[in-house]
Amino acid sequence: MNVTDGAGVLRFSLLGPPRAWRGGTELPLGSPQQRAVLAVLLLRRGRAVGVGELVDGVWGHDPPAGAVPTLRTYVSRLRRLLEPDRPPGAPPRLLVSLGDGYALRTEEITGDLGDFEENLARAERLRARGDSRGAARLLDTTLAGWQGTPLAGVPGPFAEAERARLTERRLAALEYRLRVELELGRHEAVLPELVALHEAQPLREAVCELLLVALYRCGRRAEALEVYASTRRTLVDELGIEPGSSLRAAHARLLAGDLDLSPPPVPVPAGTEDTADAGAPGDVPETGADGSGGYGPSRAAGNVHPSQLPADLPLFTGRDAELRRVDALLPAEEHPDTAVIGLVNGMAGAGKTTLAVHWAHRVAHRFPDGSLYVNLRGYDQGGSVMEPTEALETFLVALGVAPQAVPEGVDAQAALYRSVLAGRRVLIVLDNARDSAQVRPLLPGTPGCPVLVTSRSQLTGLVAGHGAHPLTLGPLTGGEARAMLSRRIGAARVDAEPEAAEAIVGLCARLPLALAIVAARAAHHPGFRLADIADELRETHGSLDAFTGGDAQTDARAVFSWSYHALPSAAADLFRRLSLHPGPDIGTAAAAALAGAPVRPVRALLTELTGSSLLGEHAPGRFAFHDLLRAYARELAGTEDTEERRGAALRRMHDHYLHTTHHASAVISPLRETLPLPPSTTDGGAVRFTGRRQAMQWLRTERHVLRAVVEHAAAHGHEDHAWRTAVGLDLYFDRLGFWHDLMEINSAALRAARAVGDRTGEAHALRGLGFFHTRFAHSAEARRDLGRALELFRAEGDGPGEARTRRCLAYQANGEGRFAVSLDHYAHARDLYRAEGNVGNEALVLNEVGWTYILLGEHEKALEHCEKAVALLQEIGDPAGEAAAQDSVGYAHHQLGRYEAAVGPFERALALYREIGDHYLEADTLRHIADSRLAAGEREEAVEAFRAALALLEGLSHPEAADLRETLRDLDAPDPSGSGPA
């Protein structure tokens, strides 16, 4: 790679050990970690790399305590190495600061990696023109330029991933060169090379195919057939797959004696450019999109040790034999050196989850990297069985991977999950699994992370295929059941009526769940005789299908029925209504909507249900059924409530979620255009929020519920609610990186709108899908969906919808570097907002246009547009919008090197954020001020601003506080080179 400066030409080599030269003089690149920093910056090809990303790329998920100051030291040294003649105080020209990170300016860069990619493209052009000989010569010369393993000696996850990628690129290029050689009839010359390559890469089907052709043409058909048979055996034995269609076709031609036996031409392995999202400030995620220059998952700062186990049951009793069997899965002292999978199965209500959680707490201290827990909802009667992708995303985020960096698709997520767990010691509990297929993607790939699975099913596939150790959990022993009853209602009471206690144990079939419900009833009524309780159980003794074990001793429906009939009428009604809810849990306000009653009395009814052990409260104000109780409640709703009453309850529920979602969105972003909502026809009142923080917390808490609600609405005749609720979710869920959820939500919304021919709803759903295809870099799908959305909005005369879609198309065009297209869309959007008189959104578009000019490097134009945005927002008196625009003005000045000019707009933004009480954005602007003060040489003022920002972040318990503390420590410590902080 060549970069001209005053001292000559800089050239970098990456296809081997990293090296650099200025003119004819080789430069010392420093320590391995410093080389790793340089490699990240070079391979990002001029794009900004955040400090957190650099730390992850160099040190992985467990960086040293002083990683950030050390990183800044490396950057400072690289700046001196790259620009030795830069005057003191002059800003760097090559390795520049951008946002919270750095970028290496690489305009006009070439080098061994660039040469390699260009030569591959040239070879393809030569071959396309019929000059295969020239293509073969060029490919041979290009491959000879490799100096060994790419990035050799460079440590860190980034270098490891890039080594694998570049090595694969070289192998693909070698296969291409050999294919061209065969086209030229040089089968005898390349045969030895193909034999050696096949021995080194026995699973590469393309190499095997080329070798078949060469052997056949050399008259060695029998050897070719043996090579195919050997390769097939290897694929089946090691991967469990048959050869692909191309290799099978070559084998068929071989058997038929096809004299041509020439595989079809394969395009040259083209390089892929690193891509990053581009858009307006605030819309662009801090982690870059995953392109070829990317380096895997972006992780949250710090060393993450999840602790997800639910609380242990204080009244846990018995199960000593089962606990000893689970204990035996782990070595007494050492950590397991093989994969350990325990499987606790048995009928519902047997206490599988309680046992698993209790055991996990007993051994959790042996796993210093934390514990993971998930309820897979395998037998959720509402149909909301957790997909492996949902569980994987939850685990990856808990392990420190940023939500935006979680890949799409179960295979990619599972591969990343196994990579993140490799080398860690984490305890994993997978509760309530449906089948083996649901569990397999959640299994770690290396020893050190034992897994305990619970399920109603035997999961024979997990036992046969993965060596899981099964433990079938049956009813308690008689002694354990009596001990459980004594523990919960008192030993004196049991001792006073031993025969009645024995009868209760028998009538509950020694099932822990049934015993817990009866014990709760008895504990709440200490004056009741146990004999009377036993008589009631006998009188109502019936059957519950989910608890049927073949005889009356395992029938627990009487327990549920008795507890249900003991409820007050209003509590019993709520018990049935709650079973209609489609989500994994429910909050108090939604329960009130289902009940058609005010929140205060419903809260009291929920307390009644939890006190009777008919409902669980797993977090304050969050309630969930046990599987069996949900089934029982739904059964009762079907027999005791009319279809009309059930339908009315569901309409109230969907009204509640629709109007609450849109109110939350309006509180979070009051400038955003609103979707007109039809008035609620029910009394399912929306939650009203007093501030952004409260609205955000509601949306975060209801994340998985809202996805289930939209899907339920789409499937059960509430199509209008489905797409309108989806529209209200996209802004907040996008900011949090919940893109997988939004793809599913908008897909359901699209089905709903199309089912009833609602073209406006279809347009909104397509706009949402198109935008989130952009997030996943699905360019073709994004253009398709956004283009169709634009057509529909224009046909419907929906100006705001068209304007918003054009902003999405502009964002997508920015990401592809099509800035002229982006500016054209922004111009149309601005005209539409102006026609609507929507000054606020017109100002937002001006800000986005300014950001596009920043991407173009035209900072003066950017400044002009951002200042216009400020004027418009001042005119309409919107302090939040003005604060954002003032911050953008300051950013443009800073990029122009006008640090003093930047401080003024930053301080005006700061005052506005303080006025409206947005402490996070106040801290963010303080950091911008500090950056400009530091760049202007005003170190003390910068430190003061950083400290003020830190105080705010610590008050919010915000994770970014840790990064800011590192920044301040870095500023307080002199550069080891003696030239001051980097």
HELIX and SHEET records of a PDB file:
HELIX    1   1 PRO A   32  LEU A   43  1                                  12    
HELIX    2   2 VAL A   51  TRP A   59  1                                   9    
HELIX    3   3 ALA A   67  LEU A   82  1                                  16    
HELIX    4   4 ASP A  112  ALA A  128  1                                  17    
HELIX    5   5 SER A  132  ALA A  144  1                                  13    
HELIX    6   6 PRO A  157  GLU A  183  1                                  27    
HELIX    7   7 HIS A  187  ALA A  200  1                                  14    
HELIX    8   8 GLU A  205  ARG A  217  1                                  13    
HELIX    9   9 ARG A  221  LEU A  239  1                                  19    
HELIX   10  10 SER A  245  ALA A  256  1                                  12    
HELIX   11  11 ASP A  320  ASP A  327  1                                   8    
HELIX   12  12 LYS A  352  VAL A  363  1                                  12    
HELIX   13  13 ALA A  364  ARG A  366  5                                   3    
HELIX   14  14 PRO A  388  ALA A  398  1                                  11    
HELIX   15  15 PRO A  403  ALA A  405  5                                   3    
HELIX   16  16 VAL A  410  LEU A  421  1                                  12    
HELIX   17  17 SER A  436  VAL A  439  1                                   4    
HELIX   18  18 ARG A  440  LEU A  442  5                                   3    
HELIX   19  19 THR A  460  HIS A  466  1                                   7    
HELIX   20  20 GLY A  478  ILE A  489  1                                  12    
HELIX   21  21 ALA A  491  ALA A  496  1                                   6    
HELIX   22  22 PRO A  498  LEU A  507  1                                  10    
HELIX   23  23 PRO A  512  HIS A  524  1                                  13    
HELIX   24  24 LEU A  530  GLU A  539  1                                  10    
HELIX   25  25 ASP A  545  PHE A  547  5                                   3    
HELIX   26  26 ALA A  552  THR A  554  5                                   3    
HELIX   27  27 ARG A  557  HIS A  565  1                                   9    
HELIX   28  28 SER A  569  LEU A  578  1                                  10    
HELIX   29  29 THR A  588  ALA A  595  1                                   8    
HELIX   30  30 VAL A  599  GLY A  611  1                                  13    
HELIX   31  31 ASP A  627  GLU A  640  1                                  14    
HELIX   32  32 GLU A  643  ILE A  668  1                                  26    
HELIX   33  33 ARG A  692  THR A  701  1                                  10    
HELIX   34  34 ARG A  703  ALA A  715  1                                  13    
HELIX   35  35 GLU A  719  ARG A  735  1                                  17    
HELIX   36  36 TRP A  739  ALA A  755  1                                  17    
HELIX   37  37 ARG A  759  ARG A  775  1                                  17    
HELIX   38  38 SER A  779  GLU A  796  1                                  18    
HELIX   39  39 GLY A  799  GLY A  815  1                                  17    
HELIX   40  40 PHE A  819  GLU A  836  1                                  18    
HELIX   41  41 VAL A  839  LEU A  856  1                                  18    
HELIX   42  42 HIS A  859  ILE A  876  1                                  18    
HELIX   43  43 PRO A  879  GLN A  895  1                                  17    
HELIX   44  44 TYR A  899  ILE A  916  1                                  18    
HELIX   45  45 HIS A  919  ALA A  935  1                                  17    
HELIX   46  46 ARG A  939  GLY A  955  1                                  17    
HELIX   47  47 GLU A  960  ASP A  972  1                                  13    
SHEET    1   A 4 ASN A   2  ASP A   5  0                                        
SHEET    2   A 4 GLY A   8  SER A  13 -1                                        
SHEET    3   A 4 ARG A  19  ARG A  22 -1                                        
SHEET    4   A 4 THR A  25  GLU A  26 -1                                        
SHEET    1   B 3 VAL A  49  GLY A  50  0                                        
SHEET    2   B 3 GLY A 101  LEU A 104 -1                                        
SHEET    3   B 3 LEU A  95  LEU A  98 -1                                        
SHEET    1   C 5 SER A 371  ASN A 375  0                                        
SHEET    2   C 5 LEU A 427  ALA A 433  1                                        
SHEET    3   C 5 VAL A 451  SER A 455  1                                        
SHEET    4   C 5 ILE A 341  ASN A 345  1                                        
SHEET    5   C 5 HIS A 469  THR A 472  1                                        
SHEET    1   D 3 ILE A 586  GLY A 587  0                                        
SHEET    2   D 3 ARG A 622  ALA A 624 -1                                        
SHEET    3   D 3 GLY A 616  ALA A 619 -1                                        
END                                                                             
